[in-house]
Structure formats: structure tokens, C-alpha cells
Amino acid sequence: MVISENYVAPHAIVYGFLSGDIEIVRFHMFFTAFESLIENLPHEADSQGQKHRLRGHTGAVLCLASHQMVSRSAGRSLNHVLLSGSMDCTVRMWDLDSGNPIAVLHQHVAPVRQIILPPRQSEYPWSDCFLTVGDDSCVALASLQTLRVERLFPGHLFFPAKVLWDGVRGYIACLCPNRSEKGDALDILYIWDVKTGARERLLRGAAAHSMFDHFVKGINESFLSGNLMNGNFGFLFSFSSD
């Protein structure tokens, strides 16, 4: 995963390994402001102080994301957070500046496949929340302010292969393709209200895809100009073993 924030060049790359370890490679030759932080990190580093290893997961790292905090909590100076999901069914939060662990969440009972960051237009407190998608077909919303799970969106008949978060209207759309062998089974779209946690609509077949396309059209422009340009979206290169 490449972390670039508002810079033209990336200032860090984060790797997830099959062992469960996470490695951060910082390009402090371009950003000298990070040098003092790098020298004081309490994790393993190479001779140049550029690579740092984070340990905690007991299974392969499957997804990564980074988030710049929008709000500040009382008594907490958290600024930049690294999120990781794993085969061990946990989601871990790390302080990306110090490399220290923050919290471990257990909202899933199966491997965590995806982490989705809040859209740019999201209002507080949703602007410092994120979604996780697990192999248990559950979607969960957790807060970086409270460090706990705030919403669970369960009951998907199939795995939510495509999940969209509309930050303006406060809805989540989960498109679940039919994975059964029955020819008459249809893809299903679940629409959830983020604020209440209630399921608003359930659509099947062509209606499901039409509504999902409507969601894509509505947030596509803000996604490109918001998450990518602000560095909230990570590009995952590969997961390799040690």
C-alpha cells in the first residue's frame, strides 16, 4: 500500500505479509521531517532507519488502509492511523507516526477481506469511522474516536463483493453476487442506513444492479477527487511471505 497524502511523491509504503507482520518503508530522504520520528520508533529498523516491522497479527495480512484523523479526541494526540485486517479475523489499529499499536477489534468471525475508508463528504463522527468486510458476509462500522465497533450490518445471503459508502446521504450499498449453483437465484443488493444501522431496502436481480449503478454514479466523482487525492486510498501491490 502506497501512502502519499497530499504529496506528489509517496512518503511511505506498507507491506502485509503471510506471517502476519507488517513492514513500513518510509521515504524520509524526501521528507526530512520524519527523521526524528523514525529514529525513535520502538520497532526493528535497518541500518538506514527506513524499514520498520509491526507485529501482532497471528495470520496473514489481507488488507491495509491509512487514515488521517479529522477530529481530535480529548487526551489523545492521534494523527495518522494504519488499519490492517487479517486471516486471524481481527482488525488492528496502529499509530502510523510512532508505530505503536492502538487497539484490536473482533467484529468478525472469519477472515477480514476489505477495509473501506469514509468518503470525503462524511460529517462528524462518521468522518473518523471505517467499514470492514469479512468472509462471514458481515459488514461492520468502527470508530477511530471511540476505538470500538459502532454498527454491524449482518444477514447478507452471499458475500458482499461490492460495497459503496455514500457519505452525503449516509447509506451503504452492499451488492452480493449469487454464488449458489441454482440458476434461478439472483444477485442481491442490501442498502443500510449508517446512522440507525437499519436495513432500508433489499433488491434482487436487475433492480439490484440498476440501483447499485445509481450509487456508483452518485459518488464516483467525489471518490476520485476526494479519497485518492487526499491519500486515503491505498494501492495494494502484493502480499508476500518473509
N, C-alpha and C positions, 0 to 999 in steps of 0.2 A: 504494500500500500504506500503510495506517494503522498506526503503531506506538504502542501505548498502554501496554504493560507492565501495571503494577498501578494505573495512574491511571484516574480516571473519564473525564477528557478526554485526547485523544491528545497526545503531545508531539512527534510528527513525522509527516510524510507523505513517502513516497518515490515518485518517478515514474521509469518507464523509457521511453526514447524510441527511435524508429526509427533514429536516428543512432547509437545505442549508448551515449549519455550517460545518466547517472543524476543526478537532482536531488533533494536532500534539503531539505525545508522544515521548519524547527524552530519550535515554538511556545514560544519562551523567554520570552514575555511572561507565560506561566503558570508556567514553571519557571525561575526566575532562576538556578538552579544551573548551567544550561547556558551562561550568557552568556560566562563566561571561556573556555570551550571554543570557542564559536562565533567569538569574536574572534581566536583563534589558529589557526583552520583554514587550511591552506595552499591552499585552493581558492577559485574565484571566488565572490564574495558580493555581494549587493545593498547599497544604502545602509544598510539596517537590520540587515544581517548575519544574515538569516534563511534565505536560499537559498544552497545550495552544490552545485556541479556536480562529479561524479566522472566521469573519462574513462578508458577502457581497452578497452571492447568495440569491435569493428570491424563489428558487425552489430546489428540491432535487439534490444533487451532484451525477452525473452519472459516471464520470471518473476523474482519477488523474494521474499525471506524474511528475517526477522531473528531472531537467537537470542541469548539471554542465557546466557553461559557458566556451566556448573555447576561445573566444576573449574578450578583454576589450574595452568598449566604452569610448571615451573621456568624462571626467567629471562624470563617473558613475562607482561605485565600486561593481556592481552586480556580485555575485559569484555563488550562488546556487538558482535556481528558482523552485518554485512549480507551477504547472499548474492544473487548475480544470475546468471541463465542467459540465453544469447543465441543468435541465429541464427549466430554465429561458432563455434558448437559448444563454447564454453568455459564454465566456471563460475568466477566470480571471488568472492573473499572480501575484504571491506573492514572496517576498524575503524570502526564507526559513530560512536564518540566523537570520533575525530580526523579521520576522512575518508581515512585513508591506506590504500593497497592492501596486502593481506596475502599473497595467493597466487593463482595461476591454475591451474586443473585442466583436463586434457584427456582426460577419461574417455569422451567421446562423439565419434562421427564424423559426427554430424548435429545439427541444432538442439536445444537443451535446452529442453524444454517445461514441466517442473514441478520444483519443489523441495519436498521433504517433510521436515518437522522431526521430531525424536524425540518419541514420546509421553511424557507426564509421568512415568510409572512406570518409564521406562527406567533401568537401572542403569549405572554407570560401566563401561567407557568409552563405551557407546552413547548416554549422555545428552548427549554433545557431538559426536554424529555427525548426518549428514543424508543423505537419499536424493535422487538426481536421476533424471529420466526423460527420455530423448532420443528423437528421431524415428528413431533406429537401433533402436528397440524394446529397448534395453538399460536396465536399472535399475542404478544404482551407489550404493555407500555410501562416503561420505568422512568423515574425522575432522577436527574443528577443533582437536584437540590435536596431531596429527601433521602436519596440513596436507597430507594425501595421500589417495588413494583406497585403501580397505582391502578392499572387496569389489566384485565385478562379478557381476551376475545377468543373463546373456545368454541368447539362444536362444528368445525369445518369437516365436511364429509370426506374431502380429499385434501391433499397438501396445498396450502396457499402458494402457488408457484409465482404469482404476480401480486404484489402488494403496493398500493399507492396511498399516500397520505396527503389529503387536501387540507393545508394549514389555514386557508381562508375560511372555509365553511366548517371545518372541524370534523371531517369524516375520513374514514379509512375504507378503502375498497380492496377486497381480497378475492382474486379470481382463482378458483380451484378447478383445474382441468380434470376431467373424468379419467381415472386410472384403472377403472374396472374393465373386465373383459366383456361386459354386457354392451351390445351395440346400441341399445336404446337409452343408455344412461347419458345425461347431458352435463356439460360444464356448468358450474355454479358460481355465482357472484354474491358475496356477502358484503353488505355495507353497514359499517358500525359508526355510532356516534362517539367521538373521542371523549367529550365532556361527561356524558352519562354512562358510557360503557354499554349502552343498549344496542341491540341489532335493529337497524332501521328497515332494511329491505333484504329480500332474498330473490334473486333472479336466476333463471335457468336458460340454457341454450343460446339462441340468437339474441335474446333480450339481454342476457348477461354480458355478451361481448359488445353489444351496442352501448350499454351503459358504461362499461369499462373504457371503451374508446372515448366516451364523453369525458371521463375523468382525466384520461391522458391528455386530451386536447386542452382541458382547462388548466392543467398545472405544468404542461411541458415548457412553456416559455419561462415561468418562474423557476423551474428546476434548472434550466440551462444557465440563466443569468444569476441565480441565487446560490445553490449548493456548489456548483462547480467553480464558479468564480470566487467564492468565499472559502474554498478549500475544505468544505465539509464532506466532500465525496472522495472516497479513496479508490484508487485503481489497484486492483489486486493482481500482482504479477504471477506468483506461484506459491505453492506450499511445498516445501521440501524438507527432507529429514536432515539430521545433523550429519 
